[in-house]
């Protein structure tokens, strides 16, 4: 890569890091520090990049926001078959009042949220990829696997319809009111001190993921644990505790490590994107 392109790439990286570190955090996500912790513990080279999808969604929250959650009904038990029922579908879009124009085909997520399905889609896309294309899929899937362990990303929100089509007004209002507090519970604790870091590592147990079926079973396991914790906090009218949050993010670390182990074919290219 030429010196000019090398400098350009360094500038791009610097600008991205500036955004991550200085732009006010968008709502409704683990904090940048928590997402970075998850990616770092899973072994990613540039763990801060895992927060990028939260920046990207600001471009079109209506279409990109549902990639980050699934509003499961409180009594839901997630299964691999359940995951398949909430996908992204291709639909034709025509601007209102413009029947004279050719429709644009766009990807439209299920309104209840497609977090579980999106993780599987990215996993299948990154298989066999290398270099910077693999890295793109990696920082994306790292973010969504991180979202999976935030209990309120798996629970009714406000007056939005849950996966079963019903509105759970009381639970949804409670979740909406306390979502930001859940997101920020680890903000003052990261980076972890040595004692907590050692304890955290003991909670990481990498599962075996060799196929989309394996991945769906692990997604369902974490989603059900998140739904259960959200229900517990709601029933007790309290916030998530620090220990609960750490244990849940460790579930994301465990799954992300397994995905990396199954998909990574070689070390990332240190020179940056190809000059082709």
The 8 nearest C-alpha neighbors of each residue, nearest first, counted from 0:
[[1, 274, 5, 4, 2, 273, 270, 271],
 [2, 0, 4, 3, 5, 274, 6, 7],
 [3, 1, 5, 4, 6, 0, 7, 8],
 [2, 4, 6, 1, 5, 7, 0, 8],
 [5, 3, 7, 1, 6, 2, 8, 0],
 [6, 4, 2, 8, 7, 3, 1, 9],
 [7, 5, 9, 3, 4, 8, 2, 10],
 [8, 6, 4, 10, 5, 9, 3, 11],
 [7, 9, 11, 5, 10, 6, 4, 12],
 [10, 8, 6, 12, 7, 11, 13, 5],
 [11, 9, 13, 7, 8, 12, 14, 6],
 [10, 12, 8, 14, 9, 13, 7, 15],
 [13, 11, 15, 9, 10, 14, 16, 8],
 [14, 12, 10, 16, 11, 15, 17, 9],
 [15, 13, 17, 11, 16, 12, 10, 18],
 [16, 14, 12, 18, 17, 13, 11, 19],
 [15, 17, 19, 13, 18, 14, 20, 12],
 [16, 18, 14, 20, 15, 19, 21, 13],
 [19, 17, 22, 15, 16, 21, 20, 14],
 [20, 18, 16, 17, 21, 22, 15, 50],
 [19, 21, 17, 18, 16, 22, 31, 23],
 [22, 20, 18, 17, 19, 23, 16, 24],
 [21, 23, 18, 19, 24, 20, 17, 25],
 [24, 22, 21, 25, 20, 19, 18, 26],
 [23, 25, 22, 26, 30, 31, 19, 21],
 [26, 24, 23, 27, 53, 28, 54, 57],
 [27, 25, 28, 24, 179, 182, 178, 30],
 [26, 28, 179, 178, 182, 25, 29, 152],
 [29, 27, 182, 30, 26, 146, 25, 53],
 [28, 30, 182, 33, 34, 31, 183, 146],
 [29, 31, 33, 32, 182, 183, 28, 34],
 [32, 30, 34, 33, 50, 35, 29, 47],
 [31, 33, 35, 30, 34, 36, 189, 186],
 [32, 34, 36, 30, 35, 31, 29, 37],
 [35, 33, 31, 37, 36, 32, 145, 50],
 [34, 36, 47, 46, 32, 38, 33, 37],
 [37, 35, 33, 39, 34, 38, 40, 32],
 [38, 36, 34, 252, 40, 35, 39, 41],
 [39, 37, 46, 41, 35, 43, 40, 36],
 [38, 40, 46, 36, 42, 41, 43, 37],
 [39, 41, 37, 42, 38, 36, 252, 43],
 [40, 42, 256, 38, 252, 39, 43, 255],
 [41, 43, 39, 40, 44, 38, 256, 46],
 [42, 44, 46, 39, 38, 45, 41, 40],
 [45, 43, 46, 42, 39, 38, 267, 47],
 [44, 46, 43, 47, 48, 39, 49, 38],
 [45, 47, 38, 35, 39, 48, 43, 49],
 [48, 46, 35, 49, 45, 50, 31, 34],
 [49, 47, 50, 46, 51, 45, 138, 35],
 [50, 48, 138, 142, 47, 51, 46, 141],
 [49, 51, 48, 52, 53, 31, 47, 142],
 [50, 52, 54, 53, 48, 49, 55, 139],
 [53, 51, 55, 54, 50, 56, 139, 142],
 [54, 52, 51, 56, 55, 50, 25, 57],
 [55, 53, 51, 52, 56, 57, 50, 25],
 [54, 56, 52, 57, 53, 58, 51, 63],
 [57, 55, 63, 58, 60, 53, 54, 59],
 [56, 58, 55, 59, 60, 54, 53, 63],
 [59, 57, 56, 55, 60, 54, 63, 62],
 [60, 58, 57, 61, 56, 62, 63, 64],
 [59, 61, 64, 63, 56, 62, 57, 58],
 [62, 60, 59, 64, 63, 65, 56, 108],
 [61, 63, 60, 59, 64, 107, 65, 108],
 [64, 62, 56, 60, 66, 65, 59, 61],
 [63, 65, 60, 66, 61, 67, 56, 62],
 [66, 64, 112, 67, 63, 68, 113, 108],
 [65, 67, 114, 113, 64, 63, 68, 112],
 [68, 66, 114, 65, 64, 143, 146, 112],
 [69, 67, 152, 114, 112, 65, 66, 153],
 [68, 70, 112, 153, 114, 111, 71, 113],
 [69, 71, 155, 154, 161, 111, 153, 162],
 [70, 72, 154, 162, 161, 153, 69, 155],
 [71, 73, 161, 75, 74, 162, 155, 154],
 [74, 72, 75, 71, 154, 230, 226, 155],
 [73, 75, 72, 76, 71, 226, 230, 227],
 [76, 74, 72, 73, 77, 71, 226, 223],
 [75, 77, 223, 78, 74, 219, 81, 226],
 [76, 78, 219, 81, 223, 75, 222, 79],
 [77, 79, 81, 80, 219, 82, 76, 216],
 [80, 78, 215, 82, 81, 216, 219, 83],
 [79, 81, 83, 78, 82, 84, 77, 215],
 [82, 80, 78, 84, 79, 83, 77, 85],
 [83, 81, 79, 80, 84, 116, 85, 115],
 [82, 84, 80, 81, 85, 86, 116, 79],
 [83, 85, 81, 82, 86, 80, 116, 109],
 [86, 84, 83, 113, 109, 82, 116, 112],
 [87, 85, 116, 113, 109, 84, 108, 88],
 [86, 88, 108, 107, 109, 106, 113, 89],
 [89, 87, 107, 106, 86, 108, 90, 109],
 [88, 90, 106, 105, 107, 104, 87, 91],
 [91, 89, 104, 105, 88, 106, 92, 107],
 [90, 92, 104, 103, 102, 105, 93, 89],
 [93, 91, 103, 102, 104, 90, 94, 105],
 [92, 94, 102, 95, 103, 97, 91, 98],
 [95, 93, 97, 96, 92, 98, 100, 102],
 [96, 94, 97, 93, 98, 92, 100, 99],
 [95, 97, 98, 94, 93, 99, 100, 92],
 [98, 96, 99, 94, 95, 100, 93, 101],
 [97, 99, 100, 96, 93, 94, 95, 101],
 [98, 100, 97, 101, 96, 93, 102, 94],
 [101, 99, 98, 97, 102, 93, 94, 103],
 [100, 102, 103, 99, 93, 98, 92, 97],
 [103, 101, 93, 92, 91, 100, 104, 94],
 [102, 104, 92, 91, 105, 93, 101, 90],
 [105, 103, 91, 90, 92, 89, 102, 106],
 [104, 106, 90, 89, 103, 107, 91, 92],
 [107, 105, 89, 88, 87, 90, 108, 104],
 [106, 108, 88, 87, 89, 105, 62, 90],
 [109, 107, 87, 110, 86, 113, 88, 65],
 [108, 110, 111, 112, 85, 86, 87, 113],
 [111, 109, 112, 108, 65, 160, 113, 162],
 [112, 110, 70, 162, 109, 161, 69, 160],
 [113, 111, 69, 65, 68, 110, 109, 114],
 [112, 114, 66, 116, 85, 115, 86, 69],
 [115, 113, 68, 66, 67, 117, 116, 69],
 [114, 116, 118, 117, 113, 82, 218, 119],
 [117, 115, 119, 113, 118, 114, 86, 82],
 [118, 116, 120, 114, 119, 115, 113, 121],
 [119, 117, 121, 120, 116, 115, 140, 122],
 [118, 120, 122, 116, 117, 121, 123, 211],
 [121, 119, 117, 123, 122, 118, 124, 116],
 [120, 122, 124, 118, 123, 119, 125, 140],
 [123, 121, 119, 125, 124, 120, 118, 126],
 [122, 124, 120, 121, 126, 125, 119, 211],
 [125, 123, 121, 122, 126, 120, 136, 128],
 [126, 124, 128, 122, 123, 133, 136, 121],
 [127, 125, 262, 123, 128, 124, 122, 263],
 [126, 128, 125, 129, 262, 264, 263, 124],
 [129, 127, 133, 125, 126, 132, 130, 264],
 [130, 128, 133, 132, 131, 264, 127, 265],
 [131, 129, 267, 268, 133, 132, 134, 128],
 [130, 132, 134, 133, 272, 135, 129, 267],
 [133, 131, 135, 134, 130, 129, 128, 136],
 [132, 134, 129, 128, 136, 131, 135, 130],
 [133, 135, 131, 137, 132, 136, 138, 130],
 [136, 134, 132, 137, 133, 138, 131, 139],
 [135, 137, 139, 133, 134, 138, 125, 140],
 [136, 138, 134, 140, 139, 135, 141, 133],
 [137, 139, 49, 141, 135, 140, 136, 48],
 [140, 138, 136, 137, 142, 141, 52, 49],
 [139, 141, 143, 137, 142, 138, 118, 144],
 [142, 140, 138, 144, 139, 143, 49, 137],
 [141, 143, 145, 49, 140, 139, 144, 50],
 [142, 144, 146, 145, 140, 141, 67, 147],
 [145, 143, 147, 141, 146, 142, 251, 140],
 [144, 146, 142, 143, 147, 251, 148, 141],
 [147, 145, 143, 149, 144, 148, 142, 67],
 [146, 148, 144, 145, 149, 143, 222, 152],
 [147, 149, 247, 146, 248, 145, 150, 225],
 [148, 150, 146, 152, 151, 147, 225, 29],
 [151, 149, 225, 229, 152, 153, 148, 226],
 [150, 152, 154, 153, 149, 229, 174, 178],
 [151, 153, 68, 150, 149, 154, 69, 146],
 [152, 154, 151, 69, 70, 71, 150, 226],
 [155, 153, 70, 71, 151, 152, 72, 226],
 [156, 154, 171, 70, 161, 71, 72, 167],
 [155, 157, 171, 175, 174, 159, 158, 154],
 [158, 156, 171, 172, 175, 159, 168, 155],
 [157, 159, 168, 166, 171, 156, 160, 167],
 [160, 158, 157, 156, 166, 161, 155, 171],
 [161, 159, 166, 165, 164, 111, 158, 162],
 [160, 162, 70, 164, 72, 71, 163, 111],
 [161, 163, 71, 111, 164, 70, 72, 160],
 [162, 164, 161, 165, 72, 71, 160, 75],
 [165, 163, 160, 161, 162, 166, 111, 72],
 [166, 164, 160, 161, 163, 167, 162, 72],
 [165, 167, 160, 168, 158, 161, 159, 164],
 [168, 166, 171, 170, 169, 155, 165, 158],
 [167, 169, 171, 170, 158, 166, 172, 157],
 [170, 168, 172, 171, 167, 173, 157, 174],
 [169, 171, 173, 172, 167, 168, 174, 155],
 [170, 172, 156, 157, 155, 168, 174, 173],
 [171, 173, 157, 175, 169, 174, 170, 168],
 [172, 174, 170, 176, 171, 175, 169, 177],
 [175, 173, 171, 177, 172, 176, 178, 156],
 [174, 176, 172, 178, 157, 156, 173, 177],
 [177, 175, 173, 174, 178, 172, 179, 157],
 [178, 176, 174, 180, 175, 179, 173, 181],
 [179, 177, 181, 175, 180, 174, 176, 27],
 [178, 180, 182, 181, 177, 27, 183, 26],
 [181, 179, 183, 177, 182, 178, 184, 238],
 [182, 180, 178, 179, 184, 183, 239, 177],
 [183, 181, 29, 179, 180, 28, 30, 184],
 [182, 184, 186, 180, 185, 181, 30, 179],
 [183, 185, 181, 186, 182, 180, 241, 244],
 [186, 184, 188, 183, 187, 189, 241, 33],
 [185, 187, 183, 188, 184, 189, 32, 30],
 [186, 188, 185, 189, 184, 190, 183, 32],
 [189, 187, 185, 186, 191, 190, 192, 184],
 [190, 188, 191, 187, 186, 185, 32, 33],
 [189, 191, 188, 192, 36, 32, 187, 196],
 [192, 190, 189, 196, 188, 195, 193, 194],
 [191, 193, 195, 194, 196, 190, 189, 188],
 [194, 192, 196, 195, 197, 191, 198, 190],
 [193, 195, 197, 196, 192, 198, 191, 199],
 [196, 194, 198, 197, 192, 193, 191, 199],
 [195, 197, 193, 199, 191, 194, 198, 192],
 [196, 198, 200, 194, 195, 199, 193, 201],
 [199, 197, 195, 201, 196, 200, 194, 202],
 [200, 198, 196, 201, 202, 197, 195, 203],
 [199, 201, 197, 202, 203, 198, 196, 249],
 [200, 202, 198, 199, 203, 197, 204, 196],
 [203, 201, 200, 199, 249, 204, 246, 198],
 [202, 204, 253, 200, 249, 201, 205, 252],
 [205, 203, 253, 202, 206, 201, 250, 249],
 [204, 206, 253, 257, 254, 256, 203, 207],
 [207, 205, 257, 208, 204, 254, 253, 217],
 [208, 206, 257, 209, 205, 213, 261, 214],
 [207, 209, 213, 214, 257, 210, 206, 258],
 [210, 208, 261, 213, 207, 211, 214, 212],
 [211, 209, 213, 212, 208, 214, 261, 123],
 [210, 212, 214, 213, 215, 119, 123, 209],
 [213, 211, 215, 210, 214, 216, 79, 209],
 [214, 212, 208, 210, 216, 211, 215, 209],
 [213, 215, 211, 217, 212, 216, 208, 218],
 [214, 216, 218, 79, 212, 217, 213, 219],
 [215, 217, 219, 213, 214, 218, 79, 220],
 [216, 218, 220, 214, 219, 215, 221, 213],
 [219, 217, 215, 221, 220, 216, 222, 214],
 [220, 218, 222, 216, 77, 217, 78, 221],
 [219, 221, 217, 223, 218, 222, 216, 224],
 [220, 222, 224, 218, 223, 219, 225, 217],
 [223, 221, 219, 225, 224, 220, 218, 226],
 [222, 224, 226, 220, 225, 221, 219, 227],
 [223, 225, 221, 227, 222, 226, 228, 220],
 [226, 224, 150, 222, 228, 223, 227, 148],
 [227, 225, 223, 229, 228, 224, 153, 150],
 [226, 228, 224, 230, 225, 229, 223, 231],
 [229, 227, 231, 225, 230, 226, 232, 224],
 [228, 230, 226, 150, 232, 231, 227, 233],
 [231, 229, 233, 227, 228, 232, 234, 226],
 [232, 230, 228, 234, 233, 229, 235, 227],
 [231, 233, 235, 237, 229, 234, 230, 236],
 [232, 234, 236, 230, 235, 231, 229, 237],
 [235, 233, 231, 236, 232, 230, 237, 229],
 [234, 236, 232, 233, 237, 231, 230, 238],
 [237, 235, 233, 234, 232, 238, 231, 173],
 [236, 238, 232, 235, 233, 239, 234, 231],
 [239, 237, 232, 240, 181, 236, 177, 180],
 [238, 240, 181, 243, 232, 244, 237, 241],
 [241, 239, 243, 242, 244, 238, 184, 245],
 [240, 242, 244, 243, 245, 184, 185, 239],
 [243, 241, 245, 244, 240, 246, 239, 247],
 [244, 242, 240, 246, 241, 245, 247, 239],
 [245, 243, 241, 247, 242, 246, 248, 240],
 [244, 246, 242, 248, 247, 243, 241, 249],
 [245, 247, 249, 243, 244, 248, 242, 202],
 [248, 246, 244, 250, 249, 148, 245, 243],
 [247, 249, 251, 245, 250, 246, 148, 244],
 [250, 248, 252, 246, 247, 251, 203, 202],
 [251, 249, 247, 253, 248, 252, 254, 246],
 [250, 252, 248, 254, 249, 145, 253, 144],
 [253, 251, 249, 255, 37, 41, 250, 254],
 [254, 252, 205, 250, 203, 256, 251, 204],
 [253, 255, 257, 251, 256, 252, 205, 258],
 [254, 256, 258, 252, 257, 253, 41, 251],
 [257, 255, 41, 259, 253, 254, 258, 252],
 [256, 258, 260, 254, 255, 259, 205, 208],
 [259, 257, 255, 261, 260, 256, 262, 254],
 [258, 260, 256, 262, 261, 263, 257, 255],
 [259, 261, 257, 258, 262, 263, 256, 208],
 [262, 260, 258, 259, 209, 263, 257, 208],
 [263, 261, 259, 126, 260, 258, 264, 125],
 [262, 264, 259, 265, 260, 261, 129, 266],
 [265, 263, 262, 129, 266, 127, 128, 261],
 [264, 266, 263, 267, 129, 130, 268, 262],
 [267, 265, 268, 264, 130, 263, 129, 269],
 [268, 266, 130, 269, 265, 131, 129, 134],
 [267, 269, 130, 270, 271, 266, 131, 272],
 [270, 268, 271, 267, 266, 130, 272, 131],
 [271, 269, 268, 272, 0, 5, 273, 267],
 [272, 270, 269, 268, 273, 131, 8, 5],
 [273, 271, 131, 274, 270, 268, 130, 8],
 [272, 274, 275, 271, 0, 270, 131, 130],
 [273, 275, 0, 272, 4, 1, 271, 5],
 [274, 273, 272, 0, 4, 1, 271, 131]]
